[in-house]
Amino acid sequence: MKIGIDKIGFYTPHIFVDMAKLALARNVEPEKFTIGIGQSKMAIAPITQDSVTLAANAALSIIDDEDREKIDLVIFGSESGIDHSKSGAVYVHQLLGLNPNARAVELKQACYGATAGIQMAKGHIALNPDRKALVIGTDIARYGLNTSGESTQGAGAVAMVISANPRVMELENHNVYLTNDIMDFWRPIYSDKAFVDGKFSNEQYILFFNKVWEAYKEKTGLVLSDMEAICFHLPYTKMGLKALRTVLEEAPEDVRERLLAHYEASTTYNRNVGNIYTGSLYLSLLSLLETKEIKEGSRIGMFSYGSGAVGEFFTGILQPNYREYLNISGHKRLFASRQEVSVEEYEEIFEKTLPNDGSDIDLDVSKDPAAICLSGVLDHKRHYVNKLHK
Ligand code: HMG
């Protein structure tokens, strides 16, 4: 039985800052951010968006009534969770009006959470082929103003329906995964900003990629020319390129050119959003499929990396007519409708956070065009609105 991605949708907040302007404000040459890091625009989450609303807005764009009835597993992959106990999945389940007879849980392992979710969903569908699973990667990447990680922030979510006979991509079963306890990036529970050893994290990302790729080749006998494209977890768009370059020598010239051209297409969305942690690899897949006509039946390599660290290499096969099941025009509209804010406005939005002393707050959701918003905190409980349900 084929199991894989049946639908895939994306959401990012309506405001962004221009990276060249951010560079100038930080006394850095714009090319460092636009070429050296490879980012053009950075999505910013207003106070009315958190990991729950980003996830729910992404899922809202793809699910229909049949999905609402058939989804009986909701996995919320995130490292920006809003509660140490209750999972974001339960809020999303309610906001989307899903079948009550469902399991809903949150998974955490840095940027790897959604990949873990997809692999678990595959097992669930293998046992329950007539059901569907909703897997979401949702995050707000925060390093802090004037930090070296600042240029790699971002916000957004990717939602996927995993099912039997998937219409977008069948997930193959030759996965290779690797865990090693390292401190390259982490966020202690008292901090709303990540701590990072930037250079070490870059080295470890590449090392993990090299190790899982070597093991994948040994396990499957497949080589680079069997991959039409490879999508990477993209903390910033130059990162995947650095990893890809370490193996390109293995392939003949035409394959190298193809992989590099497809890599470029797989970074377009990420370049304009920034790091969305758990969703980044899947945003890169969307970018590839929606900005380039990749042949049906092609094998796509996927490299997932979550600091701390867990890495995985796996592959998928594009299904017949898969482009008909993408939301290309919806995503075009989403990008086109975003508004630029100045660096000063971005800094103000960044510093405007929810109270952390337990006090209440009432939020104005009228300026946020998202359907689902955080409307406030009352008695230590977050309250959400779905503007489509008046
Ligand atoms: P930095 O010190 O600001 O930058 O840190 P740099 O000095 O390393 O320069 C960056 C690049 O810009 C270099 O290119 C420079 O040469 C180039 P490279 O040599 O690396 O190819 N450059 C220029 N290029 C053109 N014109 C110029 C110019 N000037 C310089 N004028 C760093 C960069 C990424 C380390 C930092 O932003 C950071 O710490 N980011 C956060 C950590 C991160 O993203 N790590 C990636 C791997 S770990 C990961 O992916 C997991 C993660 O997503 C978290 C999770 O799993 O949850 C982060």
Residues whose N, C-alpha, C, O or C-beta is under 5 A from the ligand:
A	BS01	HMG	E29 E31 K32 I35 G36 I37 A110 C111 S148 G149 T152 F185 V196 G198 K199 S201 N202 Y205 P235 Y277 Y305 G306 S307
